[in-house]
């Protein structure tokens, strides 16, 4: 047995200084990063300590983001889909330099003691002196780095930045910035709703008449002449489904007409809201019982009678309402203040207009004469001094107009105290601005006290301005309503035969 030990291999001599350096053993080739995530591979080898300390001010690299795949359930949620745009925003901010501004990495002049270009706190004097020798410009750096360290070539040009050959990426246009407009349908037209209601009622009445004819065809044995004694369950189901369909459409049209009515108080004056709702619920109950028994034995005569009664009541309600509208239209035609030449008689025209709507007061408004210093206040202004009559006139005019809003619901009826009169006048002035878009200039306390002639003149001018504005708006509404074209109705001739 050979007991002699083998000597360790001799280490090769160092290469010549002029030899071209090659990659170290186990060196990692340059990585081609395709995602915007931080690299987990250390880059310490082959770089000097000074270059590592001075890398803080360099710009980070951001790669173009790639698409993200989400699950089927996540795709249905807009908040999850918006998360896919975060990478685009990061890339866009990095390319345009906005990220540097946000993180404070722009090379500016900074105050002593502030952060450095890399965003870190400056070194203390002691540490600065200790690590200063490791900087590339220090004469002692070569001695401390030694012969085994090779200075990084990047340190030779510290001001060089990355030049990405990729073109500038446009700002992201994603769903985060997309504003989907919400379509708001126009309010329903009362002419169209009334026409639809009448057509639905006529269709229901036609089916009810057909059912009544079937009652007369019943034979003594209980079989109809139409089916000749065969099983009538299928025929009864067809009749019941047709009646259920047309009656449900009529109830829906009636509900739409009631809820969208422009003047519900006039409608409830003909029939109370409680009675209207009760008739609707009773009709639905008849249809419910008919469907529960699966249209067994067909539609009964008493059910047809109840449905016909409801259709007749709704038709009578519409007829009464149209009759009242015709009466109001005829009454409007008799008002002389609606048209004509009133030059120089403006106050006479306005007092006639106000008298047409002064429904709550027993005494008529006095004549409205021009105000003079010797006659202030005039009888007309004295009647309106407490503001109560003006408030009631405003509420009446709002109800008679097409836009029912900004009524004065709280006001003083007992005007024995001056502050109550002032409150009523303030309510009227503010309501005129909100409802009629008329800005009035009234000295409320001067009118209530009744001693300032200038306050009375301004009050007279304010009433004239308010009356003219309201009259013009209401007259324009009536003119549009009169000239409104009737929506055409589709009529189908049942006797038409195709050639």
PyMOL commands that set and color helices and strands:
alter all, ss='L'
color gray80, all
select helices_A, chain A and resi 49-53+55-57+72-75+78-96+98-103+125-134+141-145+153-157+175-177+190-216+233-259+264-270+273-292+301-333+336-338+346-357+379-383+388-400+418-436+444-449+453-483
alter helices_A, ss='H'
color red, helices_A
deselect
rebuild
show_as cartoon
